[in-house]
Amino acid sequence: MHIAIVGNIGAGKTTLTSLLARHYGWEALYEAVENNPYLEDFYSDMKRWSFNLQIYFLNSRFQQIVEIQSLGKNVIQDRTIYEDAHIFADNLHEMGLMTTRDHANYKAIFANITSFIKAPDLLVYLRASVPTLVNNIQRRGREYEAGIRIDYLSKLNEKYEAWIRDYKLGKLLILDKDKLDFTSNPEDLGTIIQSIEAEINGLF
């Protein structure tokens, strides 16, 4: 079983991934953030480092999926390979922060990679408003995220909504993060787990 948690920066993906992995006793696979050699440079100069960062994420996510498919484990994954292309790379290109040449190259690599992989059994989308995202980003206090612009988060939200609206690769569960506090409210987490199990049981 492969469940993936998706959503904008600061939506709570890593926290929910951790809580669900603990609940189910499954393996958690996290986004390559802490040891990412490009992230800090990217936030200080997006145009210069956008392609490098996206290729790094694409490769690390592909390695995760190869591991998932080869080991056959039950996993909860923090963010997917699809977001890298449909949300982040496309947005960078539209904002003029990735050249058309680099974007075309990136999308060709993405298409080749995704022809070899299987989509998650269940995609859980954490929908969150920009104020909620900003509040979460400020609370966790990652230095390299301090300069993230509001318009950048807003454009990413638009991209997420468009992608989720057309998502057809598997089961989908949408959660409203503005109304859920699964970090400190066990009842909210319980509600999410019930919703996930309803979807999982429908897979068999």
C-alpha positions, 0 to 999 in steps of 0.5 A: 500500500502506497499513500502519498500526502500532497500539498503546498509548502507549509500545508502540514505534509511532513507532520501528517506523514509522520503521524500516519506512519506511526499509527499504521506502523508503516514506513515514512518516506520524506522529502529531501529537504534537510540535506538538499544542496540547492534549496538555500541557493534557490530561495536566494536566487530562484532564476539561477537555481530553479532547474538544478533544484527541480532536477535534484527533487526529480531524481530523489523522488524517482529513487524513492519510488524505485525503492517503494516498488522494489521492496513492496512495503507499505509506505506513507510518502511526503510529496510526490514526483507529480507535484515536482512537474505539474506544480513547481516546474510549471509555476517556475516557468510561468513566473519567468524563473525557469527558461523555456529550454530548461522547462522543456528539457525537464518535462521530457525527463519527467515524462520518461521517468513516469512511464516506468512508475506506478502512481500511489494507491491513495493521494491525500491532498492537504488544501490550505489557504495562504494565511494557514501556509504562512502561519505554519512556515513562520512557526517552523522557522526554517531560515531558507523559507523566510524569504518565500513570497506570498504571490509565490505561495498563492500561485502554487495553490492555484496550480495545486487546485488545477492539478487536483481537479484533473487528477485521474491516476488513482484514489483521491482524498481532499482534506481542508487543513484550515479546519483541521489541527491534526498536530494537537487535536487527536479527534481531527487525526482520528477523523482523517484516519477514518476517511483514509480507511474508507478509501483504502477499503474501497480499493479491495 
